[in-house]
């Protein structure tokens, strides 16, 4: 048996033991009064607002029959409401009710208490090892299931529930990868701005913003998580954010673009408006894109 085969077998065994020891398959998971599948659904609807059956099945990676049974239970408990989608009468949409929010809050407190007991006595280095190992496994599983051409990737305006993910990613990309000082990254909170994210389930994998300075809207802070570049997500994020801007915000945008962004904006009809300059070791080119020139 090869080392990789042995490692795979050992990891499977450890996961099986872990699930059993934590009681994750119990109907009262971690003394939360919820099953794990019920907690997943309530958490997703809480974070994303009104959600269709199709989106839940797709983003939670669950079979429709199983999802339907779990949703029926949550509706019977008055944790979720259900109605027909006004935009598509063939679809049902679900919303979190006050009792559902209270149940989710209780479940989170119970889970925190249970994990505090499980992790008691471990040192900081051990906790870091566990966190990093679980994150690595989670991200690799997500990448394995990822379908860039499917409907899992959504571009939408940023919900406050995902602000932390954007803040973490943008710091990693602009400071960690590009060497831009941290103090230059945040937008001025006193200026009007809008964020868009590329989201897959509860994963934020990219974002872009526009902000107003002296009556002119700037488009930037544009990034895609390094794990998901090369799938066309960046172009999708750019196209849908620009379309929203030209429909609802401004008639043109300006941007100081790195080379990769210049290539994308050129495809949309943007023009270069000045000389390329160096910005922390990389060329940046001023560009302008008007609504009437925007092509997708």
C-alpha positions as CSV (number, residue, x, y, z in Angstrom):
1,X,0.0,0.0,0.0
2,X,1.4,3.4,-1.0
3,X,1.9,6.3,1.4
4,X,-0.9,8.3,-0.3
5,X,-3.3,5.3,-0.1
6,X,-2.5,4.9,3.6
7,X,-3.0,8.6,4.3
8,X,-6.4,8.6,2.5
9,X,-7.5,5.6,4.5
10,X,-6.3,7.2,7.8
11,X,-8.0,10.5,7.0
12,X,-11.3,8.7,6.2
13,X,-11.0,6.8,9.5
14,X,-10.3,9.9,11.5
15,X,-13.2,11.7,10.0
16,X,-15.5,8.8,10.7
17,X,-14.4,8.6,14.3
18,X,-14.6,12.4,14.7
19,X,-18.2,12.5,13.4
20,X,-19.1,9.8,15.8
21,X,-17.4,11.3,18.8
22,X,-18.9,14.8,18.2
23,X,-22.3,13.3,17.7
24,X,-22.8,15.2,14.4
25,X,-25.3,12.6,13.1
26,X,-27.6,12.9,16.2
27,X,-31.0,14.5,15.6
28,X,-30.1,16.8,18.5
29,X,-26.6,17.7,17.2
30,X,-24.4,19.2,19.9
31,X,-27.4,19.7,22.1
32,X,-28.7,22.3,19.7
33,X,-32.2,20.9,19.3
34,X,-31.4,20.8,15.6
35,X,-30.0,18.2,13.2
36,X,-26.9,19.1,11.3
37,X,-28.9,19.4,8.1
38,X,-31.5,21.7,9.8
39,X,-28.7,23.9,11.1
40,X,-27.1,24.1,7.7
41,X,-30.3,25.3,6.1
42,X,-31.2,27.8,8.8
43,X,-27.6,29.2,8.6
44,X,-27.7,29.6,4.9
45,X,-31.1,31.3,4.8
46,X,-30.0,33.6,7.7
47,X,-26.9,34.7,5.8
48,X,-28.5,35.0,2.4
49,X,-32.1,36.1,3.0
50,X,-35.0,34.8,0.9
51,X,-33.7,31.6,-0.8
52,X,-35.2,29.4,-3.4
53,X,-35.4,25.6,-3.2
54,X,-33.2,25.3,-6.2
55,X,-30.5,27.5,-4.7
56,X,-30.6,25.5,-1.4
57,X,-30.2,22.2,-3.2
58,X,-27.4,23.5,-5.4
59,X,-25.4,25.4,-2.8
60,X,-25.8,23.0,0.1
61,X,-25.0,20.0,-2.2
62,X,-28.0,18.0,-1.0
63,X,-30.5,15.7,-2.8
64,X,-33.8,17.3,-3.4
65,X,-35.9,14.6,-1.7
66,X,-33.8,14.9,1.5
67,X,-33.9,18.7,1.3
68,X,-37.7,18.7,0.9
69,X,-38.2,16.6,4.0
70,X,-36.0,18.8,6.1
71,X,-37.6,22.0,4.9
72,X,-41.1,20.5,5.7
73,X,-39.9,19.9,9.3
74,X,-38.5,23.4,9.6
75,X,-41.8,24.9,8.3
76,X,-43.9,22.8,10.7
77,X,-41.7,24.1,13.5
78,X,-42.4,27.7,12.3
79,X,-38.7,28.3,11.8
80,X,-39.1,29.0,8.1
81,X,-41.9,30.5,5.9
82,X,-42.5,29.4,2.3
83,X,-44.1,31.2,-0.6
84,X,-44.1,31.2,-4.4
85,X,-41.3,33.3,-5.9
86,X,-43.0,36.4,-7.5
87,X,-40.5,36.3,-10.3
88,X,-41.0,32.6,-11.0
89,X,-44.2,30.9,-9.8
90,X,-42.6,27.5,-10.4
91,X,-40.1,28.2,-7.5
92,X,-40.7,28.3,-3.8
93,X,-38.7,30.7,-1.7
94,X,-37.9,30.3,2.0
95,X,-37.4,33.0,4.7
96,X,-36.2,32.8,8.3
97,X,-38.9,33.4,10.9
98,X,-38.3,34.9,14.4
99,X,-38.5,31.4,16.0
100,X,-36.1,30.1,13.4
101,X,-33.6,32.9,14.2
102,X,-33.9,32.2,18.0
103,X,-33.4,28.4,17.4
104,X,-30.3,29.1,15.3
105,X,-28.9,31.4,18.0
106,X,-29.5,28.7,20.6
107,X,-27.9,26.1,18.3
108,X,-24.8,28.3,17.8
109,X,-24.4,28.9,21.6
110,X,-24.8,25.2,22.3
111,X,-22.2,24.2,19.6
112,X,-19.7,26.8,21.0
113,X,-20.2,25.3,24.5
114,X,-19.7,21.8,23.2
115,X,-16.6,22.6,21.2
116,X,-15.1,24.5,24.2
117,X,-15.3,21.2,26.1
118,X,-13.9,19.2,23.2
119,X,-10.9,21.5,22.8
120,X,-10.3,22.1,26.5
121,X,-6.6,21.6,27.4
122,X,-5.2,22.0,23.9
123,X,-2.5,24.6,23.5
124,X,-2.5,27.4,20.9
125,X,-0.2,25.6,18.6
126,X,-2.5,22.5,18.6
127,X,-5.5,24.7,18.0
128,X,-3.8,26.4,15.1
129,X,-2.8,23.0,13.6
130,X,-6.5,21.8,13.9
131,X,-7.8,25.0,12.3
132,X,-5.3,25.0,9.5
133,X,-5.8,21.3,8.8
134,X,-9.6,21.5,8.7
135,X,-9.5,24.6,6.5
136,X,-7.1,23.0,4.0
137,X,-9.3,19.9,3.8
138,X,-12.4,22.0,3.4
139,X,-11.0,24.2,0.6
140,X,-9.6,21.2,-1.3
141,X,-13.0,19.5,-1.1
142,X,-14.7,22.7,-2.3
143,X,-12.3,23.1,-5.2
144,X,-12.9,19.4,-6.1
145,X,-16.7,20.0,-6.2
146,X,-16.4,23.4,-7.8
147,X,-18.1,23.9,-11.2
148,X,-17.2,27.3,-12.7
149,X,-19.7,26.9,-15.6
150,X,-22.5,26.0,-13.3
151,X,-25.0,28.1,-11.5
152,X,-23.2,28.0,-8.1
153,X,-21.3,31.2,-8.7
154,X,-23.5,34.2,-8.0
155,X,-22.6,37.8,-8.4
156,X,-24.5,40.1,-6.1
157,X,-24.2,43.3,-4.1
158,X,-22.4,42.6,-0.8
159,X,-24.5,41.6,2.2
160,X,-23.2,42.8,5.6
161,X,-23.1,39.1,6.5
162,X,-20.2,38.6,4.2
163,X,-18.2,41.8,5.0
164,X,-15.7,39.9,7.2
165,X,-14.9,37.4,4.3
166,X,-14.3,40.3,1.9
167,X,-12.1,42.2,4.4
168,X,-10.0,39.1,5.0
169,X,-9.6,38.2,1.3
170,X,-8.8,41.8,0.2
171,X,-6.1,42.1,2.8
172,X,-4.6,38.8,1.7
173,X,-4.6,39.8,-2.0
174,X,-3.6,43.4,-1.9
175,X,-1.3,43.3,1.0
176,X,-0.1,39.7,1.1
177,X,0.2,39.1,-2.7
178,X,0.8,42.6,-4.1
179,X,2.6,44.3,-1.2
180,X,0.2,47.3,-1.0
181,X,0.3,48.8,2.6
182,X,-2.7,47.8,4.6
183,X,-3.7,51.4,5.4
184,X,-4.3,52.1,1.6
185,X,-6.7,49.2,1.2
186,X,-10.0,50.2,2.9
187,X,-12.4,52.6,1.2
188,X,-13.1,55.9,2.8
189,X,-16.3,55.3,4.9
190,X,-17.3,58.9,4.4
191,X,-17.6,58.5,0.6
192,X,-20.5,56.7,-1.2
193,X,-19.5,53.2,-2.3
194,X,-21.0,49.9,-3.3
195,X,-19.4,46.4,-3.2
196,X,-20.2,43.3,-5.3
197,X,-19.1,39.8,-4.5
198,X,-18.7,36.6,-6.5
199,X,-20.2,34.0,-4.1
200,X,-20.4,30.2,-4.3
201,X,-22.6,29.0,-1.5
202,X,-21.2,30.6,1.6
203,X,-17.8,31.1,0.1
204,X,-16.8,34.6,-1.2
205,X,-14.3,34.0,-4.0
206,X,-14.0,37.5,-5.4
207,X,-15.1,41.1,-5.0
208,X,-15.1,44.5,-6.6
209,X,-16.2,48.0,-5.6
210,X,-17.1,51.4,-7.0
211,X,-16.9,54.6,-5.0
212,X,-17.5,58.3,-5.7
213,X,-14.9,61.0,-5.5
214,X,-15.8,64.5,-6.5
215,X,-18.8,63.4,-8.5
216,X,-16.8,60.7,-10.4
217,X,-17.3,57.0,-9.8
218,X,-14.2,54.8,-9.5
219,X,-14.2,51.1,-10.1
220,X,-11.6,48.9,-8.4
221,X,-10.5,46.9,-5.4
222,X,-11.1,44.1,-7.9
223,X,-9.8,40.6,-7.0
224,X,-10.5,36.9,-7.3
225,X,-9.2,34.4,-4.7
226,X,-6.0,32.8,-6.1
227,X,-7.5,29.4,-5.7
228,X,-10.2,30.2,-8.3
229,X,-8.4,32.3,-11.0
230,X,-8.5,31.1,-14.5
231,X,-12.2,30.0,-14.5
232,X,-13.7,33.1,-16.0
233,X,-15.1,34.2,-12.6
234,X,-13.3,37.5,-12.8
235,X,-14.9,38.5,-16.1
236,X,-18.3,37.5,-14.8
237,X,-17.8,39.6,-11.7
238,X,-16.6,42.6,-13.8
239,X,-19.4,42.3,-16.3
240,X,-22.3,42.0,-13.8
241,X,-20.9,44.8,-11.5
242,X,-20.5,47.2,-14.4
243,X,-23.9,46.4,-15.7
244,X,-25.4,47.2,-12.3
245,X,-23.4,50.5,-12.2
246,X,-24.6,51.6,-15.7
247,X,-28.2,50.7,-14.9
248,X,-28.4,52.2,-11.4
249,X,-25.5,54.3,-10.4
250,X,-23.4,56.2,-13.1
251,X,-23.0,56.8,-16.8
252,X,-19.3,56.1,-16.8
253,X,-16.5,54.8,-14.5
254,X,-12.8,55.4,-14.2
255,X,-10.3,52.9,-13.0
256,X,-6.6,52.6,-12.2
257,X,-6.1,49.1,-13.6
258,X,-3.3,46.5,-13.4
259,X,-2.4,44.7,-16.5
260,X,-4.9,41.8,-16.0
261,X,-7.7,44.2,-15.4
262,X,-6.7,46.3,-18.4
263,X,-7.2,43.3,-20.6
264,X,-10.7,42.6,-19.2
265,X,-11.8,46.3,-19.3
266,X,-10.6,46.5,-22.9
267,X,-13.0,43.7,-23.8
268,X,-15.8,45.7,-22.4
269,X,-15.0,48.8,-24.5
270,X,-12.9,50.8,-22.1
271,X,-10.2,53.3,-23.2
272,X,-6.9,54.2,-21.8
273,X,-6.8,57.8,-20.6
274,X,-3.2,58.3,-19.5
275,X,0.3,56.9,-19.0
276,X,1.0,53.7,-17.2
277,X,2.7,54.3,-13.9
278,X,4.4,52.1,-11.3
279,X,2.3,51.3,-8.2
280,X,4.2,49.2,-5.6
281,X,6.1,47.3,-8.2
282,X,3.4,46.7,-10.7
283,X,2.2,48.8,-13.7
284,X,-1.2,50.6,-13.3
285,X,-3.0,52.2,-16.2
286,X,-5.8,54.9,-16.0
287,X,-8.9,53.8,-17.9
288,X,-12.4,55.1,-18.6
289,X,-15.5,53.1,-19.6
290,X,-18.8,54.8,-20.6
291,X,-22.2,53.3,-20.5
292,X,-22.7,53.8,-24.3
293,X,-19.4,52.0,-25.0
294,X,-20.0,49.1,-22.6
295,X,-20.2,45.7,-24.5
296,X,-20.4,42.3,-23.0
